[in-house]
Amino acid sequence: MSKTFFVEPGYEAFNRGVWYGPGILLIVEEGERVEVYAAPNGKPAACVGNHEYTKLNPDHPPTGLRRP
């Protein structure tokens, strides 16, 4: 079962070798992880989180991600 999130403004996410910008729907599959970066100027800067699928809770998304 996949878990889905939107990337919030000011952040970017990296998953499966692909960058996801603000407003893009991110789908995380079992066995994957997602890295979330602060991107205040539209370019990824500091990593604010590295989250494994098993630790992602769609009801309480990590910083930089929100519920769809």
C-alpha positions in Angstrom: 0.0 0.0 0.0 1.4 3.4 -0.9 1.5 6.6 1.2 0.8 9.9 -0.5 1.8 13.5 0.4 2.0 16.9 -1.2 5.3 18.8 -1.0 4.7 22.1 0.8 5.9 25.4 -0.5 9.5 26.1 0.5 10.5 22.5 0.4 11.5 19.8 -2.1 11.5 16.0 -1.7 13.7 13.3 -3.2 12.4 9.8 -3.8 13.3 7.1 -6.3 16.0 9.3 -7.9 13.4 12.1 -8.6 13.0 15.6 -7.1 9.5 16.7 -6.2 8.8 20.4 -5.9 6.1 22.2 -4.1 2.5 21.2 -4.8 3.6 17.9 -6.5 2.0 14.7 -5.3 4.6 12.3 -3.8 3.9 8.6 -3.7 6.0 6.5 -1.3 5.9 2.7 -1.8 6.7 0.1 0.8 10.5 -0.3 1.2 11.3 3.2 0.0 12.4 6.3 1.8 11.9 10.0 1.1 14.3 12.8 1.9 12.9 16.3 2.5 14.9 19.5 2.0 14.3 23.1 2.8 14.3 25.0 -0.5 13.7 28.7 0.4 14.9 29.9 -3.0 13.6 27.1 -5.1 16.8 25.1 -4.8 17.2 22.3 -2.2 19.5 23.3 0.6 19.5 21.7 4.1 18.0 18.3 4.6 15.2 18.5 7.2 14.3 14.8 7.3 15.0 11.4 5.9 11.9 9.2 6.4 11.5 5.4 5.8 8.1 4.2 4.6 7.4 2.4 7.8 7.9 5.6 9.8 5.7 7.8 7.6 2.3 8.6 9.1 -0.1 10.1 6.5 -2.2 11.6 9.4 0.9 13.4 10.8 3.1 14.2 7.9 6.7 15.2 8.6 8.0 18.8 8.1 7.8 19.8 4.4 5.0 17.3 3.5 1.2 17.6 3.9 -1.8 15.3 3.5 -3.4 15.2 0.0 
